Amino acid sequence: MAPVAPRSGDAIFANVERVNAELFTLTYGAIVRQLLTDLEEVEEVNKQLDQMGYNIGIRLIDEFLAKSNISRCIDFKETAEVIAKVGLKMFLGVTATVGNWNAEGTTCSLILEDNPLVDFVELPDTCQGLFYCNILSGVIRGALEMVSMKTEVTWIRDMLRGDDAFELQLKLLKQVPEEYPYKDDE
């Protein structure tokens, strides 16, 4: 039997079960609103959204690997491209542009022209410090940690704050060596 080729983000997106985009957007908005009510401090809401995303990311990577047939990425640059072109398309229906690489190849930006999480959203003046889509940074951080990449993911630009695009900065902190639960020499 021939090996299964990796699938593109468009092919995967066409075959996955989806929920209504408006329902998804409004539900996410309700979660953010409830967090703002419960936690009161915008910085605490940012931390909670990041943690929620992290918890989702450590589970979502399994579905991504199973459905995409993507093999292990060679380096961080390839990983960023896979996130931008396959991962975001598979789960959000959008793609991103990868750019702004540093000389070492350990820091880059994912630039999203469109973000379905922000449909119908306007931030009030009291929430100007809120990173409304911080759940995405947590999802990416959690997923990458499960494939042995310790990263820092932060928002650089946000259209809800008047910027021209959504930009996430990915910074590879360290490549964690895989640990195996057994030893071959015993």
C-alpha positions in Angstrom: 0.0 0.0 0.0 1.4 3.4 -0.9 2.1 5.9 1.9 -0.6 8.4 2.5 0.3 11.9 1.3 -0.2 14.9 3.6 -3.5 16.7 3.0 -3.8 20.4 2.4 -5.7 22.7 4.7 -8.4 23.2 2.0 -8.9 19.4 1.6 -9.1 18.9 5.3 -11.4 21.9 5.9 -13.8 20.5 3.2 -14.2 17.2 5.0 -14.4 18.2 8.7 -17.6 18.6 10.6 -18.3 22.3 11.2 -20.6 24.3 13.4 -22.3 27.4 12.3 -19.7 30.2 12.2 -22.1 32.8 13.8 -23.0 30.4 16.6 -19.2 29.7 17.2 -18.4 33.5 17.2 -21.3 34.4 19.5 -20.5 31.5 21.9 -16.9 32.6 22.1 -18.0 36.2 22.7 -20.3 35.0 25.6 -17.4 33.2 27.2 -15.2 36.3 27.0 -18.0 38.5 28.4 -18.5 36.1 31.3 -14.8 36.0 32.1 -14.8 39.8 32.1 -17.7 39.8 34.5 -16.2 37.1 36.8 -12.6 38.2 36.9 -13.1 41.9 36.5 -9.4 42.5 35.7 -8.6 42.5 32.0 -5.1 41.1 32.5 -6.6 38.1 34.4 -9.0 37.5 31.5 -6.0 37.5 29.1 -4.3 34.9 31.3 -7.5 32.8 31.5 -8.1 32.9 27.8 -4.5 31.8 27.2 -4.8 29.0 29.7 -8.1 27.8 28.1 -6.4 27.9 24.7 -3.4 25.9 26.0 -5.7 23.2 27.4 -7.5 23.0 24.0 -4.2 23.0 22.1 -2.7 20.0 24.0 -5.8 18.0 22.9 -6.3 19.5 19.5 -2.9 18.4 18.2 -4.0 14.8 18.3 -6.9 15.5 15.9 -4.7 17.6 13.7 -2.1 14.9 13.4 -4.7 12.2 12.8 -6.6 14.1 10.1 -3.8 15.9 8.3 -1.3 13.0 7.8 1.5 15.5 8.4 4.8 13.9 9.3 7.3 15.4 11.7 8.4 18.9 10.6 12.1 19.4 9.9 12.4 22.7 11.7 10.5 25.6 13.3 10.1 27.3 9.9 8.3 24.3 8.4 6.2 24.1 11.6 5.1 27.7 11.3 4.1 27.2 7.7 2.1 24.1 8.6 0.3 26.0 11.3 -0.4 28.9 9.0 -1.6 26.9 5.9 -3.0 23.7 7.4 -3.8 24.1 11.1 -5.6 27.4 10.9 -7.5 26.4 7.8 -8.5 23.1 9.3 -9.9 24.6 12.5 -10.9 28.2 11.7 -11.2 28.2 7.9 -8.6 30.9 7.5 -4.9 30.9 6.5 -2.1 33.1 7.6 1.1 34.5 6.2 4.3 33.7 7.9 6.9 36.4 8.0 9.2 38.6 10.1 11.7 35.9 10.7 14.7 36.7 12.9 18.3 35.7 11.8 18.3 32.5 13.9 15.0 31.3 12.6 13.5 31.1 16.1 11.0 34.0 15.9 8.3 34.7 13.3 4.9 36.2 12.9 1.7 34.7 11.7 -0.4 37.4 10.0 -4.1 36.8 9.7 -6.1 39.0 7.3 -9.3 37.5 8.6 -10.3 36.2 12.0 -13.7 34.6 12.5 -13.6 35.1 16.3 -14.0 38.8 16.0 -17.1 39.0 13.8 -19.7 41.3 15.6 -17.1 42.4 18.2 -16.3 45.9 19.3 -14.2 46.5 22.4 -15.4 49.1 24.9 -13.0 51.6 26.3 -12.9 49.7 29.6 -11.4 46.6 27.8 -8.6 48.2 25.8 -6.0 46.0 27.4 -7.9 42.9 26.4 -6.4 40.5 23.9 -9.8 39.2 22.7 -8.4 36.3 20.7 -5.8 35.3 23.3 -7.3 31.8 23.2 -5.5 31.3 19.8 -2.1 32.0 21.3 -2.8 29.4 24.0 -4.0 26.9 21.4 -0.8 27.3 19.4 1.5 27.2 22.4 -0.2 24.1 23.8 -0.2 22.2 20.5 3.5 23.0 19.9 4.4 21.9 23.4 2.9 18.5 22.7 5.3 18.2 19.7 8.3 19.1 21.8 8.5 22.8 21.1 8.5 25.2 24.0 7.2 28.5 22.7 6.1 31.9 23.6 3.1 33.2 21.6 2.1 36.8 21.8 -0.2 39.3 20.0 1.7 42.0 18.2 -1.2 43.6 16.2 -4.9 43.4 16.6 -7.6 44.8 14.4 -9.8 45.3 17.4 -7.3 47.8 18.6 -7.2 49.7 15.3 -4.3 47.8 13.6 -4.5 46.7 9.9 -4.2 43.0 10.6 -4.0 40.3 13.3 -0.4 39.4 14.0 0.8 36.7 16.4 4.5 36.4 17.2 5.8 32.8 17.7 9.1 32.5 19.5 10.8 29.1 19.9 12.3 29.0 23.4 13.7 25.5 23.2 13.3 22.2 21.4 12.5 19.7 24.1 14.1 16.3 23.5 11.5 13.5 23.4 11.6 11.2 26.4 10.7 7.6 26.1 9.2 5.7 29.1 11.4 2.7 28.7 15.0 1.8 27.9 16.1 -0.5 25.2 19.2 -1.8 27.0 17.4 -3.5 29.8 
